[in-house]
Amino acid sequence: PSSSMWGGRFAEATDQFVAQFTASVQFDQRMYRQDIRGSIAHATMLAEVGVLNVADRDLIIDGLNAIEAEIARGEFVWRVELEDVHMNIESRLTDRIGIAGKRLHTGRSRNDQVATDIRLYLRDEIDAIRGELKRLMTGLIDLAEREAETIMPGFTHLQTAQPVTFGHHLLAWFENIKRDDERLVDLRVRVNRMPLGSAALAGTTYPIDRRITAKLLGFDGLCENSLDAVSDRDFAIEFCSASALIMMHLSRFSEELVLWASAQFNFVDLPDRFCTGSSIMPQKKNPDVPELVRGKSGRVFGHLMALLTLMKGQPLAYNKDNQEDKEPLFDAADTVMGSLRAFADMVPALVPRREVMREAARRGFATATDLADYLVKRGLAFRDAHEVVGKAVGYGVSSGKDLAEMSLAELQNFSADIGEDVFDVLTLEGSVNARDHIGGTAPNQVRAAVVRARQRIN
Ligand code: ARG
């Protein structure tokens, strides 16, 4: 009564809507390469251990390669009634090569097959994403090197805090992205384990050799327990978690770029090719790319929640629920990939407005801490120095003068310990140069950090 692959025990055909509703081929067909690669490895192993004869193996391999080419050319007809990528390809194989095609699924289930496909797919995505991360890190390092001496205000509470170098600020972003890359390296180890051989849930009665298949597929090891292998999606959750962190970082970076590109800050110019205009306001140049990346972070956070929730109620082992893992996972990977690509392209093209940054640092009493440190070096306790400088700043606010613009006599009204040499520490260069230790903002520290950063990514 049914033409489906599992129709043997059924008395009526699947309801048409149910067939649609339960199908995944619309979105899992993107794993066709991995599915075919996995099947070729499985057939090769079966022949090696004598479960499949060599003639059938060769028919299967040639057939699968031909199907891969068909799909790549866009000629393959995907059929929803065949449910998923696995059964579409297997069915086509049998159409092409006959009974040998029906032997491919020996000692295998779609449960270990799909888990294997996802891991192979994700492994490739991780490698591609790492490529974009590296491009972005390189862009940040190069720009930091060029801007090692550029002075800008550093902020806390988005209020001017202390002068920093723009290169130092960029290297802060580098550190974020570097940790993101390390997380991918770490989780890839757990992605790259092979479920195949676990069959539906309990393993298989055929004398398979899982190590042969794993070697052919480039897995670093085997999933050790068949029940776990077909039901574990931790690796997908870890990937979404690492992706959520990447997007969170890019979103914060975006927020800064949006602020900096505004007329009010005017710290950087984003090249026109990363911006769009307004249909009504002729003057507008909108920072669409960072805005959109900031917005897209939300969907990746959502995918992480979706996968955690998907798994939390499932008893062992495989449940059809798991079919819902793919769309969040794929969209997370696509979104991270696209966002990183945009950033990797954009960062080297950022044009800093050095004079504007410098002027912003000069205003806002950014060197007040330096004056306090100066007084401490003259013997004041830090808390007393803090008080003295606070009063000087109060005077500056009411008189409209920055600390460096006050005369020595004016400054001495607040402390007799202030001498002529105070002006050395009140300059912006003096301030940043003084923070001269590993992790500090001094230009020569930025240059040293640039050298280390290059080593760390190579
Ligand atoms: N399309 C299914 C999935 O994505 C493949 C595995 C289905 N297995 C099963 N026994 N129904 O999870």
Residues whose N, C-alpha, C, O or C-beta is under 5 A from the ligand:
A	BS01	LIG	S24 D84 R110 N111 V114 N322 Q323
